[in-house]
Structure formats: structure tokens, C-alpha cells
Amino acid sequence: MLLINKLLNWFLLFFKNEKQSKKTLYTYEFVNDIPEYPKNKTIYLVGENGYFWQMVTICPCGCKSLLHMNLMDEYLPFWKYSIYEKKITITPSIHRMVGCKSHFFIRKGEVIWA
């Protein structure tokens, strides 16, 4: 009976991970201004001439708040981004202190809740 339970748990975990691997990833766009109607699951890198001063995205929790993240290291707090294989990673985590109080990471375009 113990072996059957272990096998059942393994299959459930396998299919759960398979389902999670098909998540919709966040994309990114380089823009000069924040769009009037931002899209869900899009991170906007706002700036010009290759210099970006902020990132903007809609909160992934569903509260629809627009999140602004500073990219200028002269002002605190600030975030950094990296793009590898067309997927964006943001560091450090994004932790809202007001509103929905969401706390999450974006790693390779995927939201990881903290």
C-alpha cells in the first residue's frame, strides 16, 4: 500500500509540474512612454536611446494596479533586469507595501510568488 501511495504522489507531482511548465510567460517591450492601455503580462522598459529609467507592469495578482519600478541606481529602491533567450528576469523581488501587498519574483519571464 505504501508503494502505491508513493507512485500516486509521484504521478500527481509529475503532472502538476507538466501543467506549470505551460504557464504564460511575461514578455517585455522597450517604449518611450508608458502606454495608455498597458497589456497584461507585459513589462514595459521605459526610456530612450538605450537608456531606461523605469519598468512598468500590471500587478500579476489581478488587482490591476500599475507597478512602477525604478531602474536608476542613484535613487532607492531600484531594480535591475536581464534578458536571456528573449526572457526577462528582474532583481530583486517586487514587494508591494500597499494595496494587495503582493510579493513575487520574475525569473525568465515567469512569476514566482514569495
PDB file as gemmi writes it, atoms N, CA and C in Angstrom:
CRYST1    1.000    1.000    1.000  90.00  90.00  90.00 P 1                      
ATOM      1  N   MET A   1       0.820  -1.204   0.000  1.00  0.00           N  
ATOM      2  CA  MET A   1       0.000   0.000   0.000  1.00  0.00           C  
ATOM      3  C   MET A   1       0.861   1.263   0.000  1.00  0.00           C  
ATOM      4  N   LEU A   2       1.945   1.249   0.752  1.00  0.00           N  
ATOM      5  CA  LEU A   2       2.853   2.396   0.823  1.00  0.00           C  
ATOM      6  C   LEU A   2       3.467   2.682  -0.548  1.00  0.00           C  
ATOM      7  N   LEU A   3       3.839   1.640  -1.266  1.00  0.00           N  
ATOM      8  CA  LEU A   3       4.418   1.804  -2.598  1.00  0.00           C  
ATOM      9  C   LEU A   3       3.405   2.423  -3.563  1.00  0.00           C  
ATOM     10  N   ILE A   4       2.164   2.004  -3.465  1.00  0.00           N  
ATOM     11  CA  ILE A   4       1.119   2.552  -4.332  1.00  0.00           C  
ATOM     12  C   ILE A   4       0.923   4.044  -4.041  1.00  0.00           C  
ATOM     13  N   ASN A   5       0.916   4.427  -2.770  1.00  0.00           N  
ATOM     14  CA  ASN A   5       0.786   5.847  -2.414  1.00  0.00           C  
ATOM     15  C   ASN A   5       1.954   6.664  -2.936  1.00  0.00           C  
ATOM     16  N   LYS A   6       3.163   6.133  -2.835  1.00  0.00           N  
ATOM     17  CA  LYS A   6       4.348   6.840  -3.347  1.00  0.00           C  
ATOM     18  C   LYS A   6       4.258   7.032  -4.852  1.00  0.00           C  
ATOM     19  N   LEU A   7       3.835   5.983  -5.569  1.00  0.00           N  
ATOM     20  CA  LEU A   7       3.692   6.094  -7.024  1.00  0.00           C  
ATOM     21  C   LEU A   7       2.604   7.107  -7.390  1.00  0.00           C  
ATOM     22  N   LEU A   8       1.499   7.062  -6.671  1.00  0.00           N  
ATOM     23  CA  LEU A   8       0.415   8.010  -6.932  1.00  0.00           C  
ATOM     24  C   LEU A   8       0.882   9.447  -6.702  1.00  0.00           C  
ATOM     25  N   ASN A   9       1.579   9.694  -5.598  1.00  0.00           N  
ATOM     26  CA  ASN A   9       2.114  11.039  -5.322  1.00  0.00           C  
ATOM     27  C   ASN A   9       3.100  11.474  -6.387  1.00  0.00           C  
ATOM     28  N   TRP A  10       3.935  10.560  -6.880  1.00  0.00           N  
ATOM     29  CA  TRP A  10       4.906  10.889  -7.921  1.00  0.00           C  
ATOM     30  C   TRP A  10       4.188  11.306  -9.207  1.00  0.00           C  
ATOM     31  N   PHE A  11       3.157  10.535  -9.599  1.00  0.00           N  
ATOM     32  CA  PHE A  11       2.403  10.878 -10.805  1.00  0.00           C  
ATOM     33  C   PHE A  11       1.703  12.228 -10.666  1.00  0.00           C  
ATOM     34  N   LEU A  12       1.100  12.479  -9.502  1.00  0.00           N  
ATOM     35  CA  LEU A  12       0.439  13.763  -9.277  1.00  0.00           C  
ATOM     36  C   LEU A  12       1.434  14.913  -9.366  1.00  0.00           C  
ATOM     37  N   LEU A  13       2.602  14.757  -8.759  1.00  0.00           N  
ATOM     38  CA  LEU A  13       3.636  15.788  -8.823  1.00  0.00           C  
ATOM     39  C   LEU A  13       4.125  15.976 -10.252  1.00  0.00           C  
ATOM     40  N   PHE A  14       4.322  14.886 -10.987  1.00  0.00           N  
ATOM     41  CA  PHE A  14       4.778  14.959 -12.372  1.00  0.00           C  
ATOM     42  C   PHE A  14       3.794  15.755 -13.227  1.00  0.00           C  
ATOM     43  N   PHE A  15       2.502  15.435 -13.124  1.00  0.00           N  
ATOM     44  CA  PHE A  15       1.517  16.122 -13.946  1.00  0.00           C  
ATOM     45  C   PHE A  15       1.302  17.561 -13.492  1.00  0.00           C  
ATOM     46  N   LYS A  16       1.447  17.832 -12.222  1.00  0.00           N  
ATOM     47  CA  LYS A  16       1.366  19.210 -11.728  1.00  0.00           C  
ATOM     48  C   LYS A  16       2.498  20.032 -12.326  1.00  0.00           C  
ATOM     49  N   ASN A  17       3.728  19.496 -12.314  1.00  0.00           N  
ATOM     50  CA  ASN A  17       4.871  20.207 -12.893  1.00  0.00           C  
ATOM     51  C   ASN A  17       4.730  20.361 -14.393  1.00  0.00           C  
ATOM     52  N   GLU A  18       4.179  19.374 -15.066  1.00  0.00           N  
ATOM     53  CA  GLU A  18       3.946  19.456 -16.503  1.00  0.00           C  
ATOM     54  C   GLU A  18       2.965  20.583 -16.812  1.00  0.00           C  
ATOM     55  N   LYS A  19       1.912  20.705 -16.009  1.00  0.00           N  
ATOM     56  CA  LYS A  19       0.925  21.766 -16.200  1.00  0.00           C  
ATOM     57  C   LYS A  19       1.546  23.134 -15.938  1.00  0.00           C  
ATOM     58  N   GLN A  20       2.372  23.240 -14.894  1.00  0.00           N  
ATOM     59  CA  GLN A  20       3.004  24.514 -14.570  1.00  0.00           C  
ATOM     60  C   GLN A  20       3.993  24.947 -15.642  1.00  0.00           C  
ATOM     61  N   SER A  21       4.600  24.003 -16.338  1.00  0.00           N  
ATOM     62  CA  SER A  21       5.590  24.368 -17.346  1.00  0.00           C  
ATOM     63  C   SER A  21       4.933  25.042 -18.559  1.00  0.00           C  
ATOM     64  N   LYS A  22       3.605  24.976 -18.656  1.00  0.00           N  
ATOM     65  CA  LYS A  22       2.901  25.593 -19.778  1.00  0.00           C  
ATOM     66  C   LYS A  22       2.335  26.963 -19.402  1.00  0.00           C  
ATOM     67  N   LYS A  23       2.865  27.575 -18.346  1.00  0.00           N  
ATOM     68  CA  LYS A  23       2.406  28.889 -17.914  1.00  0.00           C  
ATOM     69  C   LYS A  23       2.691  29.939 -18.980  1.00  0.00           C  
ATOM     70  N   THR A  24       1.853  30.957 -18.988  1.00  0.00           N  
ATOM     71  CA  THR A  24       2.100  32.082 -19.869  1.00  0.00           C  
ATOM     72  C   THR A  24       3.233  32.918 -19.286  1.00  0.00           C  
ATOM     73  N   LEU A  25       4.241  33.181 -20.067  1.00  0.00           N  
ATOM     74  CA  LEU A  25       5.381  33.954 -19.610  1.00  0.00           C  
ATOM     75  C   LEU A  25       5.163  35.434 -19.863  1.00  0.00           C  
ATOM     76  N   TYR A  26       5.776  36.246 -19.017  1.00  0.00           N  
ATOM     77  CA  TYR A  26       5.763  37.689 -19.222  1.00  0.00           C  
ATOM     78  C   TYR A  26       6.680  38.020 -20.398  1.00  0.00           C  
ATOM     79  N   THR A  27       6.219  38.953 -21.220  1.00  0.00           N  
ATOM     80  CA  THR A  27       7.046  39.466 -22.308  1.00  0.00           C  
ATOM     81  C   THR A  27       7.507  40.861 -21.902  1.00  0.00           C  
ATOM     82  N   TYR A  28       8.313  41.478 -22.729  1.00  0.00           N  
ATOM     83  CA  TYR A  28       8.788  42.827 -22.446  1.00  0.00           C  
ATOM     84  C   TYR A  28       8.776  43.632 -23.732  1.00  0.00           C  
ATOM     85  N   GLU A  29       8.660  44.951 -23.548  1.00  0.00           N  
ATOM     86  CA  GLU A  29       8.713  45.876 -24.682  1.00  0.00           C  
ATOM     87  C   GLU A  29       9.514  47.097 -24.265  1.00  0.00           C  
ATOM     88  N   PHE A  30      10.329  47.598 -25.183  1.00  0.00           N  
ATOM     89  CA  PHE A  30      11.051  48.854 -24.975  1.00  0.00           C  
ATOM     90  C   PHE A  30      10.172  49.971 -25.515  1.00  0.00           C  
ATOM     91  N   VAL A  31       9.857  50.951 -24.660  1.00  0.00           N  
ATOM     92  CA  VAL A  31       8.962  52.040 -25.059  1.00  0.00           C  
ATOM     93  C   VAL A  31       9.528  53.383 -24.601  1.00  0.00           C  
ATOM     94  N   ASN A  32       9.105  54.461 -25.274  1.00  0.00           N  
ATOM     95  CA  ASN A  32       9.499  55.814 -24.865  1.00  0.00           C  
ATOM     96  C   ASN A  32       8.609  56.348 -23.749  1.00  0.00           C  
ATOM     97  N   ASP A  33       7.350  55.948 -23.744  1.00  0.00           N  
ATOM     98  CA  ASP A  33       6.385  56.385 -22.734  1.00  0.00           C  
ATOM     99  C   ASP A  33       5.538  55.193 -22.302  1.00  0.00           C  
ATOM    100  N   ILE A  34       4.965  55.308 -21.121  1.00  0.00           N  
ATOM    101  CA  ILE A  34       4.069  54.261 -20.630  1.00  0.00           C  
ATOM    102  C   ILE A  34       2.837  54.241 -21.525  1.00  0.00           C  
ATOM    103  N   PRO A  35       2.452  53.077 -22.028  1.00  0.00           N  
ATOM    104  CA  PRO A  35       1.276  53.013 -22.899  1.00  0.00           C  
ATOM    105  C   PRO A  35       0.004  53.440 -22.165  1.00  0.00           C  
ATOM    106  N   GLU A  36      -0.910  54.033 -22.896  1.00  0.00           N  
ATOM    107  CA  GLU A  36      -2.175  54.453 -22.308  1.00  0.00           C  
ATOM    108  C   GLU A  36      -2.969  53.244 -21.817  1.00  0.00           C  
ATOM    109  N   TYR A  37      -2.892  52.143 -22.552  1.00  0.00           N  
ATOM    110  CA  TYR A  37      -3.583  50.911 -22.189  1.00  0.00           C  
ATOM    111  C   TYR A  37      -2.558  49.772 -22.130  1.00  0.00           C  
ATOM    112  N   PRO A  38      -1.877  49.638 -20.995  1.00  0.00           N  
ATOM    113  CA  PRO A  38      -0.867  48.569 -20.903  1.00  0.00           C  
ATOM    114  C   PRO A  38      -1.516  47.183 -20.967  1.00  0.00           C  
ATOM    115  N   LYS A  39      -0.764  46.233 -21.517  1.00  0.00           N  
ATOM    116  CA  LYS A  39      -1.246  44.860 -21.650  1.00  0.00           C  
ATOM    117  C   LYS A  39      -0.839  44.051 -20.416  1.00  0.00           C  
ATOM    118  N   ASN A  40      -1.683  43.096 -20.064  1.00  0.00           N  
ATOM    119  CA  ASN A  40      -1.331  42.153 -19.007  1.00  0.00           C  
ATOM    120  C   ASN A  40      -0.125  41.326 -19.438  1.00  0.00           C  
ATOM    121  N   LYS A  41       0.655  40.896 -18.479  1.00  0.00           N  
ATOM    122  CA  LYS A  41       1.807  40.020 -18.698  1.00  0.00           C  
ATOM    123  C   LYS A  41       2.845  40.631 -19.639  1.00  0.00           C  
ATOM    124  N   THR A  42       2.933  41.970 -19.612  1.00  0.00           N  
ATOM    125  CA  THR A  42       3.952  42.682 -20.384  1.00  0.00           C  
ATOM    126  C   THR A  42       4.686  43.628 -19.448  1.00  0.00           C  
ATOM    127  N   ILE A  43       5.989  43.606 -19.519  1.00  0.00           N  
ATOM    128  CA  ILE A  43       6.821  44.528 -18.748  1.00  0.00           C  
ATOM    129  C   ILE A  43       7.334  45.575 -19.725  1.00  0.00           C  
ATOM    130  N   TYR A  44       7.048  46.822 -19.439  1.00  0.00           N  
ATOM    131  CA  TYR A  44       7.468  47.924 -20.298  1.00  0.00           C  
ATOM    132  C   TYR A  44       8.739  48.530 -19.726  1.00  0.00           C  
ATOM    133  N   LEU A  45       9.785  48.578 -20.524  1.00  0.00           N  
ATOM    134  CA  LEU A  45      11.038  49.231 -20.152  1.00  0.00           C  
ATOM    135  C   LEU A  45      10.993  50.616 -20.770  1.00  0.00           C  
ATOM    136  N   VAL A  46      10.841  51.622 -19.920  1.00  0.00           N  
ATOM    137  CA  VAL A  46      10.576  52.985 -20.364  1.00  0.00           C  
ATOM    138  C   VAL A  46      11.872  53.782 -20.414  1.00  0.00           C  
ATOM    139  N   GLY A  47      12.152  54.382 -21.568  1.00  0.00           N  
ATOM    140  CA  GLY A  47      13.342  55.201 -21.734  1.00  0.00           C  
ATOM    141  C   GLY A  47      13.534  55.549 -23.193  1.00  0.00           C  
ATOM    142  N   GLU A  48      14.748  55.988 -23.509  1.00  0.00           N  
ATOM    143  CA  GLU A  48      15.060  56.305 -24.906  1.00  0.00           C  
ATOM    144  C   GLU A  48      16.556  56.227 -25.124  1.00  0.00           C  
ATOM    145  N   ASN A  49      16.927  56.038 -26.373  1.00  0.00           N  
ATOM    146  CA  ASN A  49      18.331  55.960 -26.788  1.00  0.00           C  
ATOM    147  C   ASN A  49      19.125  54.914 -26.002  1.00  0.00           C  
ATOM    148  N   GLY A  50      18.481  53.794 -25.686  1.00  0.00           N  
ATOM    149  CA  GLY A  50      19.173  52.718 -24.973  1.00  0.00           C  
ATOM    150  C   GLY A  50      19.313  52.937 -23.483  1.00  0.00           C  
ATOM    151  N   TYR A  51      18.780  54.029 -22.946  1.00  0.00           N  
ATOM    152  CA  TYR A  51      18.832  54.301 -21.515  1.00  0.00           C  
ATOM    153  C   TYR A  51      17.407  54.201 -20.964  1.00  0.00           C  
ATOM    154  N   PHE A  52      17.201  53.286 -20.022  1.00  0.00           N  
ATOM    155  CA  PHE A  52      15.869  53.051 -19.482  1.00  0.00           C  
ATOM    156  C   PHE A  52      15.855  53.413 -18.014  1.00  0.00           C  
ATOM    157  N   TRP A  53      14.844  54.169 -17.593  1.00  0.00           N  
ATOM    158  CA  TRP A  53      14.810  54.643 -16.217  1.00  0.00           C  
ATOM    159  C   TRP A  53      13.729  53.992 -15.364  1.00  0.00           C  
ATOM    160  N   GLN A  54      12.781  53.297 -16.000  1.00  0.00           N  
ATOM    161  CA  GLN A  54      11.795  52.601 -15.188  1.00  0.00           C  
ATOM    162  C   GLN A  54      11.200  51.417 -15.928  1.00  0.00           C  
ATOM    163  N   MET A  55      10.669  50.486 -15.139  1.00  0.00           N  
ATOM    164  CA  MET A  55       9.892  49.368 -15.665  1.00  0.00           C  
ATOM    165  C   MET A  55       8.477  49.533 -15.150  1.00  0.00           C  
ATOM    166  N   VAL A  56       7.517  49.174 -15.975  1.00  0.00           N  
ATOM    167  CA  VAL A  56       6.111  49.289 -15.600  1.00  0.00           C  
ATOM    168  C   VAL A  56       5.412  48.010 -16.037  1.00  0.00           C  
ATOM    169  N   THR A  57       4.561  47.493 -15.147  1.00  0.00           N  
ATOM    170  CA  THR A  57       3.750  46.326 -15.485  1.00  0.00           C  
ATOM    171  C   THR A  57       2.488  46.332 -14.646  1.00  0.00           C  
ATOM    172  N   ILE A  58       1.521  45.573 -15.054  1.00  0.00           N  
ATOM    173  CA  ILE A  58       0.297  45.403 -14.273  1.00  0.00           C  
ATOM    174  C   ILE A  58       0.558  44.302 -13.257  1.00  0.00           C  
ATOM    175  N   CYS A  59       0.127  44.524 -12.016  1.00  0.00           N  
ATOM    176  CA  CYS A  59       0.341  43.554 -10.944  1.00  0.00           C  
ATOM    177  C   CYS A  59      -0.226  42.192 -11.338  1.00  0.00           C  
ATOM    178  N   PRO A  60       0.552  41.128 -11.176  1.00  0.00           N  
ATOM    179  CA  PRO A  60       0.090  39.805 -11.589  1.00  0.00           C  
ATOM    180  C   PRO A  60      -0.974  39.190 -10.685  1.00  0.00           C  
ATOM    181  N   CYS A  61      -1.262  39.805  -9.527  1.00  0.00           N  
ATOM    182  CA  CYS A  61      -2.249  39.223  -8.601  1.00  0.00           C  
ATOM    183  C   CYS A  61      -3.668  39.375  -9.116  1.00  0.00           C  
ATOM    184  N   GLY A  62      -3.878  40.304 -10.051  1.00  0.00           N  
ATOM    185  CA  GLY A  62      -5.218  40.532 -10.577  1.00  0.00           C  
ATOM    186  C   GLY A  62      -5.860  41.813 -10.075  1.00  0.00           C  
ATOM    187  N   CYS A  63      -5.156  42.551  -9.195  1.00  0.00           N  
ATOM    188  CA  CYS A  63      -5.732  43.796  -8.666  1.00  0.00           C  
ATOM    189  C   CYS A  63      -5.716  44.921  -9.705  1.00  0.00           C  
ATOM    190  N   LYS A  64      -4.987  44.722 -10.810  1.00  0.00           N  
ATOM    191  CA  LYS A  64      -4.912  45.649 -11.947  1.00  0.00           C  
ATOM    192  C   LYS A  64      -4.153  46.941 -11.661  1.00  0.00           C  
ATOM    193  N   SER A  65      -3.433  46.985 -10.527  1.00  0.00           N  
ATOM    194  CA  SER A  65      -2.603  48.163 -10.224  1.00  0.00           C  
ATOM    195  C   SER A  65      -1.408  48.199 -11.167  1.00  0.00           C  
ATOM    196  N   LEU A  66      -1.019  49.387 -11.545  1.00  0.00           N  
ATOM    197  CA  LEU A  66       0.154  49.574 -12.381  1.00  0.00           C  
ATOM    198  C   LEU A  66       1.371  49.719 -11.469  1.00  0.00           C  
ATOM    199  N   LEU A  67       2.340  48.863 -11.625  1.00  0.00           N  
ATOM    200  CA  LEU A  67       3.546  48.878 -10.796  1.00  0.00           C  
ATOM    201  C   LEU A  67       4.668  49.602 -11.529  1.00  0.00           C  
ATOM    202  N   HIS A  68       5.317  50.522 -10.846  1.00  0.00           N  
ATOM    203  CA  HIS A  68       6.434  51.286 -11.392  1.00  0.00           C  
ATOM    204  C   HIS A  68       7.689  50.894 -10.624  1.00  0.00           C  
ATOM    205  N   MET A  69       8.730  50.474 -11.340  1.00  0.00           N  
ATOM    206  CA  MET A  69       9.988  50.091 -10.708  1.00  0.00           C  
ATOM    207  C   MET A  69      11.119  50.939 -11.267  1.00  0.00           C  
ATOM    208  N   ASN A  70      11.811  51.614 -10.391  1.00  0.00           N  
ATOM    209  CA  ASN A  70      12.914  52.496 -10.744  1.00  0.00           C  
ATOM    210  C   ASN A  70      14.124  51.676 -11.221  1.00  0.00           C  
ATOM    211  N   LEU A  71      14.747  52.091 -12.307  1.00  0.00           N  
ATOM    212  CA  LEU A  71      15.954  51.436 -12.815  1.00  0.00           C  
ATOM    213  C   LEU A  71      17.221  52.268 -12.590  1.00  0.00           C  
ATOM    214  N   MET A  72      17.083  53.454 -12.007  1.00  0.00           N  
ATOM    215  CA  MET A  72      18.239  54.339 -11.808  1.00  0.00           C  
ATOM    216  C   MET A  72      18.862  54.059 -10.442  1.00  0.00           C  
ATOM    217  N   ASP A  73      20.112  53.620 -10.455  1.00  0.00           N  
ATOM    218  CA  ASP A  73      20.745  53.230  -9.189  1.00  0.00           C  
ATOM    219  C   ASP A  73      21.073  54.412  -8.276  1.00  0.00           C  
ATOM    220  N   GLU A  74      20.860  55.653  -8.758  1.00  0.00           N  
ATOM    221  CA  GLU A  74      21.065  56.832  -7.916  1.00  0.00           C  
ATOM    222  C   GLU A  74      19.939  56.993  -6.900  1.00  0.00           C  
ATOM    223  N   TYR A  75      18.795  56.365  -7.155  1.00  0.00           N  
ATOM    224  CA  TYR A  75      17.614  56.520  -6.299  1.00  0.00           C  
ATOM    225  C   TYR A  75      17.174  55.154  -5.785  1.00  0.00           C  
ATOM    226  N   LEU A  76      16.841  55.107  -4.497  1.00  0.00           N  
ATOM    227  CA  LEU A  76      16.435  53.849  -3.873  1.00  0.00           C  
ATOM    228  C   LEU A  76      14.925  53.813  -3.704  1.00  0.00           C  
ATOM    229  N   PRO A  77      14.302  52.680  -3.777  1.00  0.00           N  
ATOM    230  CA  PRO A  77      14.878  51.411  -4.215  1.00  0.00           C  
ATOM    231  C   PRO A  77      15.005  51.389  -5.740  1.00  0.00           C  
ATOM    232  N   PHE A  78      15.852  50.498  -6.228  1.00  0.00           N  
ATOM    233  CA  PHE A  78      15.974  50.337  -7.678  1.00  0.00           C  
ATOM    234  C   PHE A  78      16.069  48.860  -8.019  1.00  0.00           C  
ATOM    235  N   TRP A  79      15.698  48.539  -9.235  1.00  0.00           N  
ATOM    236  CA  TRP A  79      15.704  47.167  -9.726  1.00  0.00           C  
ATOM    237  C   TRP A  79      16.638  47.081 -10.918  1.00  0.00           C  
ATOM    238  N   LYS A  80      17.033  45.872 -11.212  1.00  0.00           N  
ATOM    239  CA  LYS A  80      17.819  45.576 -12.407  1.00  0.00           C  
ATOM    240  C   LYS A  80      17.074  44.516 -13.210  1.00  0.00           C  
ATOM    241  N   TYR A  81      17.344  44.496 -14.483  1.00  0.00           N  
ATOM    242  CA  TYR A  81      16.743  43.467 -15.319  1.00  0.00           C  
ATOM    243  C   TYR A  81      17.821  42.852 -16.184  1.00  0.00           C  
ATOM    244  N   SER A  82      17.590  41.625 -16.570  1.00  0.00           N  
ATOM    245  CA  SER A  82      18.461  40.967 -17.537  1.00  0.00           C  
ATOM    246  C   SER A  82      17.569  40.209 -18.511  1.00  0.00           C  
ATOM    247  N   ILE A  83      18.051  40.107 -19.725  1.00  0.00           N  
ATOM    248  CA  ILE A  83      17.296  39.408 -20.760  1.00  0.00           C  
ATOM    249  C   ILE A  83      18.202  38.318 -21.318  1.00  0.00           C  
ATOM    250  N   TYR A  84      17.706  37.113 -21.259  1.00  0.00           N  
ATOM    251  CA  TYR A  84      18.455  35.962 -21.761  1.00  0.00           C  
ATOM    252  C   TYR A  84      17.479  35.077 -22.527  1.00  0.00           C  
ATOM    253  N   GLU A  85      17.826  34.763 -23.752  1.00  0.00           N  
ATOM    254  CA  GLU A  85      16.969  33.953 -24.625  1.00  0.00           C  
ATOM    255  C   GLU A  85      15.550  34.517 -24.706  1.00  0.00           C  
ATOM    256  N   LYS A  86      15.462  35.840 -24.840  1.00  0.00           N  
ATOM    257  CA  LYS A  86      14.199  36.571 -25.002  1.00  0.00           C  
ATOM    258  C   LYS A  86      13.283  36.475 -23.786  1.00  0.00           C  
ATOM    259  N   LYS A  87      13.846  36.147 -22.616  1.00  0.00           N  
ATOM    260  CA  LYS A  87      13.071  36.081 -21.375  1.00  0.00           C  
ATOM    261  C   LYS A  87      13.677  37.050 -20.377  1.00  0.00           C  
ATOM    262  N   ILE A  88      12.815  37.761 -19.650  1.00  0.00           N  
ATOM    263  CA  ILE A  88      13.272  38.801 -18.729  1.00  0.00           C  
ATOM    264  C   ILE A  88      13.297  38.282 -17.289  1.00  0.00           C  
ATOM    265  N   THR A  89      14.341  38.701 -16.574  1.00  0.00           N  
ATOM    266  CA  THR A  89      14.476  38.438 -15.146  1.00  0.00           C  
ATOM    267  C   THR A  89      14.650  39.778 -14.456  1.00  0.00           C  
ATOM    268  N   ILE A  90      13.957  39.959 -13.337  1.00  0.00           N  
ATOM    269  CA  ILE A  90      14.039  41.202 -12.572  1.00  0.00           C  
ATOM    270  C   ILE A  90      14.571  40.894 -11.181  1.00  0.00           C  
ATOM    271  N   THR A  91      15.527  41.707 -10.722  1.00  0.00           N  
ATOM    272  CA  THR A  91      16.041  41.574  -9.355  1.00  0.00           C  
ATOM    273  C   THR A  91      16.057  42.939  -8.703  1.00  0.00           C  
ATOM    274  N   PRO A  92      15.817  43.038  -7.413  1.00  0.00           N  
ATOM    275  CA  PRO A  92      15.370  41.976  -6.513  1.00  0.00           C  
ATOM    276  C   PRO A  92      13.892  41.686  -6.719  1.00  0.00           C  
ATOM    277  N   SER A  93      13.268  41.021  -5.754  1.00  0.00           N  
ATOM    278  CA  SER A  93      11.843  40.715  -5.846  1.00  0.00           C  
ATOM    279  C   SER A  93      11.031  42.013  -5.846  1.00  0.00           C  
ATOM    280  N   ILE A  94       9.797  41.896  -6.244  1.00  0.00           N  
ATOM    281  CA  ILE A  94       8.867  43.020  -6.241  1.00  0.00           C  
ATOM    282  C   ILE A  94       7.915  42.791  -5.067  1.00  0.00           C  
ATOM    283  N   HIS A  95       7.946  43.715  -4.123  1.00  0.00           N  
ATOM    284  CA  HIS A  95       7.156  43.548  -2.904  1.00  0.00           C  
ATOM    285  C   HIS A  95       6.335  44.811  -2.685  1.00  0.00           C  
ATOM    286  N   ARG A  96       5.050  44.728  -2.933  1.00  0.00           N  
ATOM    287  CA  ARG A  96       4.164  45.878  -2.732  1.00  0.00           C  
ATOM    288  C   ARG A  96       3.907  46.056  -1.244  1.00  0.00           C  
ATOM    289  N   MET A  97       4.083  47.258  -0.768  1.00  0.00           N  
ATOM    290  CA  MET A  97       3.865  47.541   0.645  1.00  0.00           C  
ATOM    291  C   MET A  97       2.467  48.114   0.898  1.00  0.00           C  
ATOM    292  N   VAL A  98       1.729  48.418  -0.164  1.00  0.00           N  
ATOM    293  CA  VAL A  98       0.367  48.950  -0.066  1.00  0.00           C  
ATOM    294  C   VAL A  98      -0.534  48.133  -0.984  1.00  0.00           C  
ATOM    295  N   GLY A  99      -1.805  48.425  -0.940  1.00  0.00           N  
ATOM    296  CA  GLY A  99      -2.732  47.740  -1.844  1.00  0.00           C  
ATOM    297  C   GLY A  99      -2.781  46.251  -1.575  1.00  0.00           C  
ATOM    298  N   CYS A 100      -2.559  45.453  -2.590  1.00  0.00           N  
ATOM    299  CA  CYS A 100      -2.680  43.998  -2.484  1.00  0.00           C  
ATOM    300  C   CYS A 100      -1.537  43.350  -1.705  1.00  0.00           C  
ATOM    301  N   LYS A 101      -0.435  44.085  -1.513  1.00  0.00           N  
ATOM    302  CA  LYS A 101       0.744  43.606  -0.769  1.00  0.00           C  
ATOM    303  C   LYS A 101       1.368  42.360  -1.393  1.00  0.00           C  
ATOM    304  N   SER A 102       1.268  42.233  -2.702  1.00  0.00           N  
ATOM    305  CA  SER A 102       1.878  41.099  -3.399  1.00  0.00           C  
ATOM    306  C   SER A 102       3.392  41.116  -3.232  1.00  0.00           C  
ATOM    307  N   HIS A 103       3.966  39.946  -3.241  1.00  0.00           N  
ATOM    308  CA  HIS A 103       5.414  39.792  -3.182  1.00  0.00           C  
ATOM    309  C   HIS A 103       5.781  38.655  -4.128  1.00  0.00           C  
ATOM    310  N   PHE A 104       6.588  38.968  -5.138  1.00  0.00           N  
ATOM    311  CA  PHE A 104       6.902  37.976  -6.161  1.00  0.00           C  
ATOM    312  C   PHE A 104       8.232  38.291  -6.840  1.00  0.00           C  
ATOM    313  N   PHE A 105       8.738  37.298  -7.535  1.00  0.00           N  
ATOM    314  CA  PHE A 105       9.921  37.417  -8.381  1.00  0.00           C  
ATOM    315  C   PHE A 105       9.470  37.250  -9.827  1.00  0.00           C  
ATOM    316  N   ILE A 106      10.226  37.798 -10.745  1.00  0.00           N  
ATOM    317  CA  ILE A 106      10.050  37.461 -12.156  1.00  0.00           C  
ATOM    318  C   ILE A 106      11.373  36.889 -12.617  1.00  0.00           C  
ATOM    319  N   ARG A 107      11.367  35.603 -12.919  1.00  0.00           N  
ATOM    320  CA  ARG A 107      12.555  34.876 -13.331  1.00  0.00           C  
ATOM    321  C   ARG A 107      12.273  34.226 -14.689  1.00  0.00           C  
ATOM    322  N   LYS A 108      13.078  34.578 -15.667  1.00  0.00           N  
ATOM    323  CA  LYS A 108      12.919  34.047 -17.019  1.00  0.00           C  
ATOM    324  C   LYS A 108      11.469  34.182 -17.496  1.00  0.00           C  
ATOM    325  N   GLY A 109      10.880  35.355 -17.174  1.00  0.00           N  
ATOM    326  CA  GLY A 109       9.543  35.675 -17.634  1.00  0.00           C  
ATOM    327  C   GLY A 109       8.412  35.065 -16.812  1.00  0.00           C  
ATOM    328  N   GLU A 110       8.737  34.278 -15.809  1.00  0.00           N  
ATOM    329  CA  GLU A 110       7.711  33.601 -15.014  1.00  0.00           C  
ATOM    330  C   GLU A 110       7.569  34.272 -13.645  1.00  0.00           C  
ATOM    331  N   VAL A 111       6.344  34.434 -13.185  1.00  0.00           N  
ATOM    332  CA  VAL A 111       6.090  34.972 -11.851  1.00  0.00           C  
ATOM    333  C   VAL A 111       6.256  33.839 -10.845  1.00  0.00           C  
ATOM    334  N   ILE A 112       7.072  34.103  -9.829  1.00  0.00           N  
ATOM    335  CA  ILE A 112       7.277  33.153  -8.744  1.00  0.00           C  
ATOM    336  C   ILE A 112       6.883  33.883  -7.462  1.00  0.00           C  
ATOM    337  N   TRP A 113       5.838  33.414  -6.816  1.00  0.00           N  
ATOM    338  CA  TRP A 113       5.314  34.069  -5.623  1.00  0.00           C  
ATOM    339  C   TRP A 113       6.216  33.796  -4.430  1.00  0.00           C  
ATOM    340  N   ALA A 114       6.438  34.842  -3.648  1.00  0.00           N  
ATOM    341  CA  ALA A 114       7.304  34.701  -2.450  1.00  0.00           C  
ATOM    342  C   ALA A 114       6.455  34.414  -1.238  1.00  0.00           C  
TER     343      ALA A 114                                                      
END                                                                             
